[in-house]
Amino acid sequence: VQLQASGGGLGQAGDSLRLSCAASIRTFSSLAVAWFRQAPGKEREFVASISWTGGSTTYADSVKGRFSISRDNPKRTAYLQMNHLKLEDTAVYYCAADKVNIGIIPSDYDYWGQGTQVTVSS
């Protein structure tokens, strides 16, 4: 399974960005998907996850109410809509997926995308 993350870039505080995670697997609905992020000098941290059918989502407290995770199984793509961006959202964002697990730690996921940089300026 290959994951391709895209959509990162430079934004100002308060702006919105949407990240995409495209999967190579035909049966995308067999994967739970999550987004993690890693800022310089920090551990990789959980951002959001979405279940196989999209019926269940989980968010880190730091993004709750601002970010929204979704998926389009026929398009084999998951999304992370990021609104009201803050300076502390600056990080490399990674999408991750797994056929069995859905959790909040990186080791819960077998498949990872290459990461996309999000930089928020004041």
C-alpha positions as CSV (number, residue, x, y, z in Angstrom):
1,V,0.0,0.0,0.0
2,Q,1.4,3.4,-1.0
3,L,0.1,6.7,0.4
4,Q,0.7,10.0,-1.2
5,A,0.1,13.1,1.0
6,S,-0.3,16.5,-0.7
7,G,-1.8,19.9,-0.1
8,G,0.6,21.4,2.4
9,G,2.0,24.8,2.0
10,L,2.4,28.2,3.6
11,G,-0.5,29.9,5.3
12,Q,-1.2,32.7,7.7
13,A,-2.7,32.3,11.2
14,G,-6.4,32.0,10.7
15,D,-6.2,30.6,7.2
16,S,-7.4,27.2,6.0
17,L,-5.6,24.4,4.2
18,R,-6.8,21.0,3.0
19,L,-4.5,18.0,2.9
20,S,-5.1,15.0,0.8
21,C,-3.9,11.4,1.2
22,A,-4.3,9.3,-1.9
23,A,-3.9,5.5,-1.6
24,S,-2.7,3.0,-4.2
25,I,-4.8,0.2,-2.8
26,R,-8.0,-0.6,-4.7
27,T,-9.9,-1.6,-1.6
28,F,-9.3,1.7,0.2
29,S,-12.3,1.0,2.4
30,S,-10.2,-1.8,4.0
31,L,-8.0,0.9,5.6
32,A,-8.4,3.0,8.7
33,V,-6.7,6.3,8.1
34,A,-5.0,8.8,10.4
35,W,-3.1,12.0,10.2
36,F,0.0,12.7,12.4
37,R,2.3,15.6,12.5
38,Q,5.8,16.3,13.5
39,A,7.3,19.6,14.3
40,P,11.1,20.2,14.4
41,G,12.6,18.7,17.5
42,K,9.3,17.1,18.6
43,E,7.8,13.7,18.6
44,R,5.4,12.7,16.0
45,E,1.9,13.3,17.3
46,F,-1.6,12.2,16.5
47,V,-3.9,14.7,14.8
48,A,-7.0,12.8,13.7
49,S,-8.3,9.4,12.6
50,I,-11.2,8.1,10.6
51,S,-12.6,4.6,10.5
52,W,-12.9,2.3,7.5
53,T,-16.4,3.5,6.5
54,G,-15.9,7.1,7.8
55,G,-18.5,6.6,10.5
56,S,-16.2,7.3,13.4
57,T,-13.6,10.0,13.8
58,T,-11.2,11.0,16.6
59,Y,-9.3,14.2,17.1
60,A,-6.5,15.4,19.2
61,D,-7.6,18.0,21.7
62,S,-5.3,20.6,20.1
63,V,-7.2,20.5,16.8
64,K,-10.7,19.6,17.9
65,G,-13.2,22.1,16.5
66,R,-10.7,23.4,13.9
67,F,-9.7,20.3,11.8
68,S,-12.0,17.8,10.1
69,I,-11.0,14.4,8.7
70,S,-13.0,12.8,6.0
71,R,-12.6,10.2,3.3
72,D,-13.9,9.4,-0.2
73,N,-13.6,5.6,-0.6
74,P,-14.4,5.5,-4.4
75,K,-11.7,8.1,-4.9
76,R,-9.3,6.2,-2.6
77,T,-8.5,9.5,-0.8
78,A,-8.7,10.8,2.7
79,Y,-8.7,14.5,3.6
80,L,-7.7,16.8,6.5
81,Q,-9.5,20.1,6.4
82,M,-7.6,22.5,8.6
83,N,-9.3,25.8,9.6
84,H,-8.3,28.6,11.9
85,L,-4.7,27.6,11.5
86,K,-2.4,28.6,14.4
87,L,1.4,29.0,14.5
88,E,1.7,25.8,16.5
89,D,0.1,23.8,13.6
90,T,3.4,24.2,11.7
91,A,4.8,20.7,11.1
92,V,5.2,18.0,8.6
93,Y,1.9,16.2,8.3
94,Y,1.9,12.5,7.6
95,C,-1.0,10.3,6.6
96,A,-1.0,6.8,7.9
97,A,-3.2,3.7,7.4
98,D,-3.8,0.3,8.7
99,K,-6.0,-2.7,7.8
100,V,-6.6,-3.8,11.4
101,N,-5.8,-1.0,13.9
102,I,-7.1,2.5,14.5
103,G,-5.3,4.3,17.2
104,I,-3.5,7.4,18.3
105,I,0.1,6.2,18.3
106,P,2.3,5.8,15.3
107,S,3.0,2.1,15.8
108,D,-0.8,1.5,15.3
109,Y,-0.3,2.0,11.6
110,D,1.6,-0.1,9.1
111,Y,1.5,2.3,6.1
112,W,2.8,5.8,5.9
113,G,2.9,8.6,3.3
114,Q,5.9,10.7,2.7
115,G,4.7,13.8,4.6
116,T,3.7,17.3,3.5
117,Q,5.0,20.5,5.1
118,V,2.5,22.9,6.6
119,T,3.9,26.3,7.7
120,V,1.8,28.9,9.4
121,S,3.1,32.4,9.8
122,S,1.7,35.3,11.8
